[in-house]
Amino acid sequence: MPEEKNWPRIAVVGAGAVGGYFGGMLANAGAHVTMIGRKHFVDAVRRSGLFHDSLHFRKHVPVHASTEMSAAHGAELVLFCVKTVDTVTAAKSLSPFLASDATFLCLQNGVENAEQVRSATGIEALAAVVYVAASVPQPGQIKHVGRGDLVLPESPGTRAIAEMFERASIPCRLTDNIDGELWAKLLWNCALNAISALGQARYGEIAAGADARRIMQTVVNEFWNVSQRAGVVLPNIASPTDGMAGVMQIANQMSEARSSTAQDIQRGRRTEIDALNGYIARRADELGINAPVNHSLFTLVKLLEAHSANSSRK
């Protein structure tokens, strides 16, 4: 195994597809990585290591794993990958165990997580935009099928973090408009995530369907209206047409991927739809504009989520 010197102590909290991918890449490069996750994931990793079936390599990567937040004792960098609904609770539970100069890096969907972590803990928290298509086909296994890059806010501290990721072959771009980047990611999540869940469809299948594209275009139009009223500057998106082109590009780049919401529905878990189409529907109401398709997708996923959760308990 590569030496662990010159790496911060890293904790991956909410170790699933995203945390498993990025944490595994860092561990493979030599970082000391502790993964905190569900019992079945942790048990599998303790038995055999984390199996990385990625576009880069296929092998077991040795990492530390635990179900307990205390295992993150002394961590200097937290890859915070919990579901948005768990952000505040998990951050409060974790914070007493971290190094005094620790930083949260929020690798999550939605646009409010870093602010929530800072408010809940008083610890530095940075928002990151994640572009990766990965899943957990079995406990302790990561299947990577597309991309695997990050966008971070520009600052002296984040330059060092970006360099660390680059050492692990993780492309990392810095931006002075992280809010716009988060909203741009939210745009394609709103356009693809719910449709993938409701249809249990891959992104490529959605992009290939004329009716699905019409729904996506309406979602994009509503999103555009909300973002403009909210004063958000979307990078490289000057119109709804640009927004739709970006969504189609993502769908084609990650054509084999199913959304995280689709994966949550399959497992009977709570989704993050409140922070996706639900967030846009709420912001539209606050701003006095209409977003009926975003609201409809949010409502339908919530109904399916409840049905899926009830079925998994039977």
C-alpha positions as a Markdown table, in Angstrom:
| # | Residue | x | y | z |
|---|---|---|---|---|
| 1 | Met | 0.0 | 0.0 | 0.0 |
| 2 | Pro | 1.3 | 3.5 | -0.7 |
| 3 | Glu | 2.6 | 5.5 | 2.2 |
| 4 | Glu | 0.2 | 7.6 | 4.2 |
| 5 | Lys | 2.6 | 10.5 | 4.8 |
| 6 | Asn | 1.7 | 14.0 | 3.6 |
| 7 | Trp | -2.0 | 13.3 | 3.7 |
| 8 | Pro | -4.6 | 14.7 | 6.1 |
| 9 | Arg | -6.5 | 12.2 | 8.2 |
| 10 | Ile | -9.7 | 11.8 | 6.2 |
| 11 | Ala | -13.1 | 10.6 | 7.4 |
| 12 | Val | -15.9 | 9.7 | 4.9 |
| 13 | Val | -19.2 | 10.1 | 6.7 |
| 14 | Gly | -22.2 | 8.5 | 5.0 |
| 15 | Ala | -20.1 | 6.0 | 3.1 |
| 16 | Gly | -22.1 | 4.9 | 0.1 |
| 17 | Ala | -21.6 | 5.3 | -3.7 |
| 18 | Val | -20.2 | 8.9 | -3.6 |
| 19 | Gly | -18.2 | 8.5 | -0.4 |
| 20 | Gly | -17.0 | 5.1 | -1.4 |
| 21 | Tyr | -15.8 | 6.2 | -4.7 |
| 22 | Phe | -13.9 | 9.3 | -3.6 |
| 23 | Gly | -12.7 | 7.8 | -0.3 |
| 24 | Gly | -11.6 | 4.7 | -2.2 |
| 25 | Met | -9.6 | 6.7 | -4.7 |
| 26 | Leu | -7.9 | 8.6 | -1.9 |
| 27 | Ala | -7.1 | 5.5 | 0.0 |
| 28 | Asn | -5.7 | 3.8 | -3.1 |
| 29 | Ala | -3.4 | 6.8 | -3.5 |
| 30 | Gly | -2.1 | 6.4 | 0.1 |
| 31 | Ala | -4.3 | 8.5 | 2.3 |
| 32 | His | -5.5 | 7.4 | 5.8 |
| 33 | Val | -9.2 | 7.0 | 5.2 |
| 34 | Thr | -11.9 | 6.0 | 7.8 |
| 35 | Met | -15.3 | 5.3 | 6.4 |
| 36 | Ile | -18.4 | 5.6 | 8.6 |
| 37 | Gly | -21.5 | 4.0 | 7.3 |
| 38 | Arg | -24.3 | 1.4 | 7.7 |
| 39 | Lys | -23.6 | -1.9 | 9.4 |
| 40 | His | -23.8 | -4.1 | 6.4 |
| 41 | Phe | -21.4 | -1.8 | 4.5 |
| 42 | Val | -19.0 | -1.7 | 7.3 |
| 43 | Asp | -19.1 | -5.5 | 7.9 |
| 44 | Ala | -18.3 | -6.1 | 4.3 |
| 45 | Val | -15.4 | -3.7 | 4.2 |
| 46 | Arg | -14.0 | -5.1 | 7.4 |
| 47 | Arg | -14.0 | -8.6 | 5.9 |
| 48 | Ser | -12.6 | -7.9 | 2.5 |
| 49 | Gly | -11.7 | -4.2 | 2.1 |
| 50 | Leu | -13.6 | -1.8 | -0.1 |
| 51 | Phe | -14.0 | -3.4 | -3.6 |
| 52 | His | -13.6 | -0.7 | -6.3 |
| 53 | Asp | -15.0 | -1.7 | -9.6 |
| 54 | Ser | -14.2 | 1.5 | -11.4 |
| 55 | Leu | -13.1 | 2.9 | -14.8 |
| 56 | His | -9.6 | 3.2 | -13.2 |
| 57 | Phe | -9.0 | -0.2 | -11.5 |
| 58 | Arg | -10.7 | -3.3 | -10.1 |
| 59 | Lys | -9.4 | -4.3 | -6.7 |
| 60 | His | -9.9 | -4.3 | -3.0 |
| 61 | Val | -8.8 | -1.1 | -1.3 |
| 62 | Pro | -7.9 | -1.3 | 2.4 |
| 63 | Val | -9.7 | 1.3 | 4.4 |
| 64 | His | -10.8 | 1.6 | 8.0 |
| 65 | Ala | -14.6 | 1.3 | 8.6 |
| 66 | Ser | -17.0 | 1.8 | 11.5 |
| 67 | Thr | -20.6 | 2.5 | 12.3 |
| 68 | Glu | -19.6 | 4.9 | 15.0 |
| 69 | Met | -18.9 | 8.6 | 14.6 |
| 70 | Ser | -16.2 | 8.3 | 17.2 |
| 71 | Ala | -14.1 | 6.4 | 14.7 |
| 72 | Ala | -13.5 | 9.8 | 13.0 |
| 73 | His | -11.4 | 10.9 | 16.0 |
| 74 | Gly | -8.8 | 13.4 | 15.0 |
| 75 | Ala | -10.0 | 13.7 | 11.4 |
| 76 | Glu | -8.8 | 16.8 | 9.6 |
| 77 | Leu | -10.9 | 16.6 | 6.5 |
| 78 | Val | -14.5 | 15.2 | 6.4 |
| 79 | Leu | -15.9 | 14.0 | 3.1 |
| 80 | Phe | -19.5 | 14.6 | 4.2 |
| 81 | Cys | -21.8 | 12.4 | 2.1 |
| 82 | Val | -24.9 | 11.9 | 4.2 |
| 83 | Lys | -28.4 | 12.4 | 2.8 |
| 84 | Thr | -29.5 | 16.0 | 2.9 |
| 85 | Val | -32.3 | 15.1 | 5.4 |
| 86 | Asp | -29.6 | 14.0 | 7.9 |
| 87 | Thr | -27.1 | 16.9 | 7.5 |
| 88 | Val | -27.7 | 18.7 | 10.8 |
| 89 | Thr | -28.1 | 15.6 | 13.0 |
| 90 | Ala | -25.0 | 13.9 | 11.5 |
| 91 | Ala | -22.8 | 17.0 | 11.7 |
| 92 | Lys | -23.7 | 17.6 | 15.3 |
| 93 | Ser | -22.9 | 14.0 | 16.2 |
| 94 | Leu | -19.6 | 14.0 | 14.4 |
| 95 | Ser | -18.2 | 17.4 | 15.4 |
| 96 | Pro | -16.9 | 16.6 | 18.9 |
| 97 | Phe | -14.5 | 14.0 | 17.6 |
| 98 | Leu | -12.8 | 16.0 | 14.9 |
| 99 | Ala | -9.4 | 17.8 | 14.9 |
| 100 | Ser | -9.6 | 21.4 | 16.1 |
| 101 | Asp | -8.8 | 22.7 | 12.6 |
| 102 | Ala | -11.1 | 20.2 | 10.8 |
| 103 | Thr | -13.0 | 21.1 | 7.6 |
| 104 | Phe | -16.2 | 19.6 | 6.3 |
| 105 | Leu | -16.3 | 19.1 | 2.5 |
| 106 | Cys | -20.0 | 18.6 | 1.7 |
| 107 | Leu | -20.2 | 16.1 | -1.2 |
| 108 | Gln | -24.0 | 16.3 | -1.2 |
| 109 | Asn | -27.0 | 17.2 | -3.4 |
| 110 | Gly | -28.8 | 20.4 | -2.8 |
| 111 | Val | -27.5 | 24.0 | -2.2 |
| 112 | Glu | -27.9 | 24.5 | 1.6 |
| 113 | Asn | -25.7 | 21.9 | 3.2 |
| 114 | Ala | -22.5 | 23.8 | 4.0 |
| 115 | Glu | -24.4 | 26.6 | 5.5 |
| 116 | Gln | -26.4 | 24.2 | 7.7 |
| 117 | Val | -23.2 | 22.4 | 8.9 |
| 118 | Arg | -21.5 | 25.8 | 9.8 |
| 119 | Ser | -24.6 | 26.9 | 11.7 |
| 120 | Ala | -25.0 | 23.6 | 13.5 |
| 121 | Thr | -21.3 | 23.1 | 14.5 |
| 122 | Gly | -19.3 | 26.3 | 14.1 |
| 123 | Ile | -16.8 | 24.3 | 12.1 |
| 124 | Glu | -15.6 | 25.3 | 8.6 |
| 125 | Ala | -17.7 | 23.8 | 5.9 |
| 126 | Leu | -17.2 | 24.0 | 2.2 |
| 127 | Ala | -19.7 | 23.2 | -0.5 |
| 128 | Ala | -18.5 | 21.0 | -3.4 |
| 129 | Val | -20.2 | 20.0 | -6.6 |
| 130 | Val | -19.9 | 16.3 | -7.4 |
| 131 | Tyr | -20.1 | 14.8 | -10.8 |
| 132 | Val | -19.8 | 11.0 | -10.6 |
| 133 | Ala | -22.0 | 8.0 | -11.7 |
| 134 | Ala | -21.5 | 5.3 | -9.1 |
| 135 | Ser | -23.6 | 2.8 | -7.2 |
| 136 | Val | -23.3 | 0.1 | -4.5 |
| 137 | Pro | -24.4 | -3.1 | -6.2 |
| 138 | Gln | -23.5 | -5.1 | -3.0 |
| 139 | Pro | -22.4 | -4.0 | 0.5 |
| 140 | Gly | -18.7 | -3.0 | 0.4 |
| 141 | Gln | -18.6 | -2.7 | -3.4 |
| 142 | Ile | -18.5 | 0.4 | -5.5 |
| 143 | Lys | -19.4 | 0.3 | -9.2 |
| 144 | His | -18.2 | 3.4 | -11.1 |
| 145 | Val | -19.6 | 4.0 | -14.6 |
| 146 | Gly | -18.9 | 7.7 | -15.4 |
| 147 | Arg | -17.0 | 10.8 | -14.6 |
| 148 | Gly | -15.6 | 11.4 | -11.1 |
| 149 | Asp | -14.7 | 15.0 | -10.7 |
| 150 | Leu | -15.3 | 17.9 | -8.3 |
| 151 | Val | -15.8 | 21.6 | -8.3 |
| 152 | Leu | -14.7 | 23.5 | -5.2 |
| 153 | Pro | -14.8 | 27.2 | -4.1 |
| 154 | Glu | -11.7 | 29.2 | -4.8 |
| 155 | Ser | -9.6 | 30.0 | -1.7 |
| 156 | Pro | -6.1 | 29.3 | -0.4 |
| 157 | Gly | -7.4 | 26.4 | 1.7 |
| 158 | Thr | -9.3 | 24.7 | -1.1 |
| 159 | Arg | -6.3 | 24.9 | -3.4 |
| 160 | Ala | -4.5 | 22.5 | -1.0 |
| 161 | Ile | -7.6 | 20.2 | -1.0 |
| 162 | Ala | -7.8 | 20.3 | -4.7 |
| 163 | Glu | -4.1 | 19.4 | -5.0 |
| 164 | Met | -4.8 | 16.4 | -2.7 |
| 165 | Phe | -7.6 | 15.1 | -4.9 |
| 166 | Glu | -5.5 | 15.6 | -8.0 |
| 167 | Arg | -2.8 | 13.4 | -6.4 |
| 168 | Ala | -5.5 | 10.7 | -6.2 |
| 169 | Ser | -6.4 | 11.1 | -9.9 |
| 170 | Ile | -9.6 | 13.0 | -9.1 |
| 171 | Pro | -10.0 | 16.0 | -11.4 |
| 172 | Cys | -10.8 | 19.1 | -9.3 |
| 173 | Arg | -11.8 | 22.6 | -10.6 |
| 174 | Leu | -11.9 | 25.7 | -8.5 |
| 175 | Thr | -14.5 | 28.5 | -9.0 |
| 176 | Asp | -15.3 | 31.9 | -7.6 |
| 177 | Asn | -19.0 | 31.2 | -8.2 |
| 178 | Ile | -19.7 | 28.1 | -6.1 |
| 179 | Asp | -23.4 | 29.1 | -5.6 |
| 180 | Gly | -23.9 | 29.2 | -9.3 |
| 181 | Glu | -22.1 | 25.8 | -9.7 |
| 182 | Leu | -24.3 | 24.3 | -7.0 |
| 183 | Trp | -27.4 | 25.5 | -8.8 |
| 184 | Ala | -26.2 | 24.2 | -12.1 |
| 185 | Lys | -25.8 | 20.8 | -10.6 |
| 186 | Leu | -29.3 | 21.2 | -9.0 |
| 187 | Leu | -30.6 | 22.0 | -12.5 |
| 188 | Trp | -29.7 | 18.6 | -14.0 |
| 189 | Asn | -30.7 | 16.8 | -10.8 |
| 190 | Cys | -34.2 | 18.4 | -11.1 |
| 191 | Ala | -34.4 | 17.5 | -14.7 |
| 192 | Leu | -33.2 | 13.9 | -14.4 |
| 193 | Asn | -33.4 | 12.6 | -10.9 |
| 194 | Ala | -37.2 | 12.3 | -10.4 |
| 195 | Ile | -37.9 | 11.0 | -13.9 |
| 196 | Ser | -35.2 | 8.3 | -13.4 |
| 197 | Ala | -36.9 | 7.3 | -10.2 |
| 198 | Leu | -40.5 | 7.3 | -11.4 |
| 199 | Gly | -39.5 | 5.4 | -14.6 |
| 200 | Gln | -36.7 | 3.4 | -13.0 |
| 201 | Ala | -34.8 | 4.5 | -16.1 |
| 202 | Arg | -31.2 | 5.2 | -17.0 |
| 203 | Tyr | -30.2 | 8.7 | -18.0 |
| 204 | Gly | -29.6 | 7.6 | -21.6 |
| 205 | Glu | -33.1 | 6.1 | -21.8 |
| 206 | Ile | -34.6 | 9.4 | -20.6 |
| 207 | Ala | -32.6 | 11.4 | -23.1 |
| 208 | Ala | -33.7 | 9.2 | -25.9 |
| 209 | Gly | -37.4 | 9.6 | -25.3 |
| 210 | Ala | -39.2 | 12.5 | -26.9 |
| 211 | Asp | -41.9 | 12.7 | -24.2 |
| 212 | Ala | -39.3 | 12.5 | -21.4 |
| 213 | Arg | -37.4 | 15.3 | -23.1 |
| 214 | Arg | -40.5 | 17.5 | -23.1 |
| 215 | Ile | -40.9 | 17.0 | -19.4 |
| 216 | Met | -37.2 | 17.8 | -18.9 |
| 217 | Gln | -37.5 | 21.0 | -20.9 |
| 218 | Thr | -40.5 | 22.2 | -18.8 |
| 219 | Val | -38.6 | 21.5 | -15.6 |
| 220 | Val | -35.6 | 23.5 | -17.0 |
| 221 | Asn | -37.9 | 26.4 | -18.0 |
| 222 | Glu | -39.4 | 26.5 | -14.5 |
| 223 | Phe | -35.9 | 26.2 | -12.9 |
| 224 | Trp | -34.6 | 29.0 | -15.0 |
| 225 | Asn | -37.4 | 31.4 | -13.9 |
| 226 | Val | -36.7 | 30.6 | -10.3 |
| 227 | Ser | -33.0 | 31.0 | -10.6 |
| 228 | Gln | -33.4 | 34.4 | -12.3 |
| 229 | Arg | -35.8 | 35.7 | -9.8 |
| 230 | Ala | -33.5 | 34.5 | -7.0 |
| 231 | Gly | -30.5 | 36.3 | -8.5 |
| 232 | Val | -28.4 | 33.2 | -9.2 |
| 233 | Val | -25.8 | 33.4 | -11.9 |
| 234 | Leu | -25.7 | 30.0 | -13.6 |
| 235 | Pro | -22.2 | 29.4 | -15.2 |
| 236 | Asn | -22.2 | 29.0 | -18.9 |
| 237 | Ile | -26.1 | 29.0 | -18.9 |
| 238 | Ala | -27.5 | 32.1 | -20.5 |
| 239 | Ser | -31.0 | 30.7 | -21.4 |
| 240 | Pro | -33.3 | 27.7 | -20.8 |
| 241 | Thr | -32.0 | 26.4 | -24.2 |
| 242 | Asp | -28.4 | 26.4 | -22.7 |
| 243 | Gly | -29.8 | 24.7 | -19.6 |
| 244 | Met | -31.4 | 21.9 | -21.6 |
| 245 | Ala | -28.3 | 21.4 | -23.6 |
| 246 | Gly | -26.3 | 21.0 | -20.4 |
| 247 | Val | -28.8 | 18.4 | -19.1 |
| 248 | Met | -28.6 | 16.4 | -22.3 |
| 249 | Gln | -24.8 | 16.5 | -22.1 |
| 250 | Ile | -24.9 | 15.1 | -18.6 |
| 251 | Ala | -27.5 | 12.5 | -19.6 |
| 252 | Asn | -25.3 | 11.3 | -22.5 |
| 253 | Gln | -22.1 | 11.4 | -20.5 |
| 254 | Met | -23.7 | 9.2 | -17.8 |
| 255 | Ser | -26.0 | 7.3 | -20.0 |
| 256 | Glu | -25.8 | 4.0 | -18.0 |
| 257 | Ala | -26.5 | 5.7 | -14.6 |
| 258 | Arg | -29.7 | 5.6 | -12.6 |
| 259 | Ser | -30.3 | 8.6 | -10.3 |
| 260 | Ser | -29.6 | 8.4 | -6.6 |
| 261 | Thr | -33.4 | 8.9 | -6.0 |
| 262 | Ala | -34.1 | 5.8 | -8.2 |
| 263 | Gln | -31.6 | 3.8 | -6.1 |
| 264 | Asp | -33.1 | 5.0 | -2.8 |
| 265 | Ile | -36.6 | 4.0 | -4.0 |
| 266 | Gln | -35.3 | 0.5 | -4.9 |
| 267 | Arg | -33.9 | 0.1 | -1.4 |
| 268 | Gly | -37.0 | 1.5 | 0.4 |
| 269 | Arg | -35.0 | 4.5 | 1.7 |
| 270 | Arg | -35.9 | 8.1 | 2.1 |
| 271 | Thr | -34.9 | 10.2 | -0.9 |
| 272 | Glu | -33.5 | 13.7 | -1.2 |
| 273 | Ile | -36.3 | 14.9 | -3.4 |
| 274 | Asp | -37.1 | 17.7 | -0.9 |
| 275 | Ala | -33.8 | 19.3 | -1.6 |
| 276 | Leu | -34.2 | 18.9 | -5.4 |
| 277 | Asn | -37.5 | 19.5 | -7.2 |
| 278 | Gly | -39.1 | 20.1 | -3.8 |
| 279 | Tyr | -36.6 | 23.0 | -3.1 |
| 280 | Ile | -37.4 | 24.6 | -6.5 |
| 281 | Ala | -41.2 | 24.2 | -5.9 |
| 282 | Arg | -40.8 | 25.9 | -2.4 |
| 283 | Arg | -38.6 | 28.7 | -3.8 |
| 284 | Ala | -41.1 | 29.3 | -6.6 |
| 285 | Asp | -43.8 | 29.7 | -4.0 |
| 286 | Glu | -41.7 | 32.1 | -2.0 |
| 287 | Leu | -40.9 | 34.2 | -5.1 |
| 288 | Gly | -44.5 | 34.3 | -6.3 |
| 289 | Ile | -44.0 | 32.3 | -9.5 |
| 290 | Asn | -45.3 | 29.0 | -10.8 |
| 291 | Ala | -43.4 | 25.7 | -11.0 |
| 292 | Pro | -46.1 | 23.1 | -11.4 |
| 293 | Val | -44.1 | 20.4 | -13.1 |
| 294 | Asn | -41.4 | 20.5 | -10.4 |
| 295 | His | -44.1 | 20.4 | -7.8 |
| 296 | Ser | -45.7 | 17.4 | -9.5 |
| 297 | Leu | -42.5 | 15.5 | -9.8 |
| 298 | Phe | -41.8 | 16.2 | -6.1 |
| 299 | Thr | -45.2 | 15.0 | -5.1 |
| 300 | Leu | -45.1 | 11.8 | -7.2 |
| 301 | Val | -41.7 | 10.9 | -5.8 |
| 302 | Lys | -42.9 | 11.4 | -2.2 |
| 303 | Leu | -45.8 | 9.1 | -2.9 |
| 304 | Leu | -43.6 | 6.5 | -4.4 |
| 305 | Glu | -41.1 | 6.9 | -1.5 |
| 306 | Ala | -43.8 | 6.2 | 1.1 |
| 307 | His | -45.1 | 3.2 | -0.9 |
| 308 | Ser | -41.5 | 1.8 | -1.3 |
| 309 | Ala | -40.8 | 2.3 | 2.4 |
| 310 | Asn | -44.0 | 0.5 | 3.4 |
| 311 | Ser | -43.3 | -2.4 | 1.0 |
| 312 | Ser | -39.7 | -2.8 | 2.4 |
| 313 | Arg | -41.1 | -3.2 | 5.9 |
| 314 | Lys | -43.5 | -6.0 | 5.0 |
